[in-house]
Amino acid sequence: GAAGLLPMKTLAASPADAVADRNAAYAPHCAPIDLILLGMGGDGHTASWFPGSNGLEAALTAPNGETIAAIDATGCPGAGSNVHRLTLTGPAVTSARMALMLLFGNDKLDVLERASKADPLDMPVRHAIDKLGPRLTIVWAP
């Protein structure tokens, strides 16, 4: 079949208002994901899982089996001006059959080292690393 684009952005007034619709749209494609490509921010975030964001713990655990969660990253520098977001949940990301994480620069190598010893709520990339285990390949380039 042909490739298609499945946007997370909708016409809903807020990310929280779009969660149910995007869950329905994304769930069939995330059961499980064949390959996911991840990055990592300087604050240890990945997949819009920002340290200190409102909704982070629920996004990581998806207590009701959600595929999509709303995040309010107000006050999180890594989010920039786009603080109201939708993201894939922890289970949607970490059940992937294979994952790649691309990192560029010495600063990201330092962040990765700190994340390997951090609490996942303080550096959420740790959640992805731990749960994906050997299914994750990290590619770093200076």
Disulfide bonds with the S-S distance in Angstrom:
none
